[in-house]
């Protein structure tokens, strides 16, 4: 079997070579400092009929955590001479506007959302913010 055929077989056959995703760094950090159990992809806006989700959530405290990916977008020039923007939706006008609406509604609904970039997670600033939130925000009864 050629390499090209092997790649085609691997990508077209589901679960032929299952890959275990590594534990996200923030989850390892949260466990290390004793952050209570969390829910992932928590739908916080059902009361207003929206399907917005938080990456991590603690509903009893109304604390949410969002890892913002691809925030440091950049422009490149293609071989055709055109300029192309590379990066996530967070650094497009429409993406930023959608994020503003989502996070504004989270605040209106009583959520405190900690937002962090991957750099903030790597350098420990994100876990410091989460620890600060948990030390100041009691559980709701």
C-alpha positions, 0 to 999 in steps of 0.5 A: 500500500502506498503512503498516499493510499494509507492516508486516504484509508485512514481519513475515510475510515471512521475510528480505524485509528482513533486518536485520544485527544490530550487533556486541555492544559486548563483542565490539568491546571484546574484539577491541580489547584482544586477547582470544583468539578465543571460542566463542559459546553454548558448551554447557559442561554436557554431561558432566552431561547439561545443555544450559546455555550460556555467552554466550562461552567459552574452553574451553582456559582454562575461562573463560566470560562471561555478559552479564546482561540486564534486571537492573534490573527495575521495577514499574509500575501498569497502567491496571487498577490492577494492579502488574506487574513488568517485567524479565528472568528474572534478577530473578524468584525462579525465574530467580535460582534457575536461574542459581544452579544453572547457575553453581554447576555451572559452578564444580563443572565447573571453569569461571570465569564472569565475569558482567556487566550491560550497564552494566558493559560500557558503563563498561568494568568487564566488559572489565577483569574479562575481562582480569584473568581472562586474565592469571591463568588459563593455557591448559590442556594 
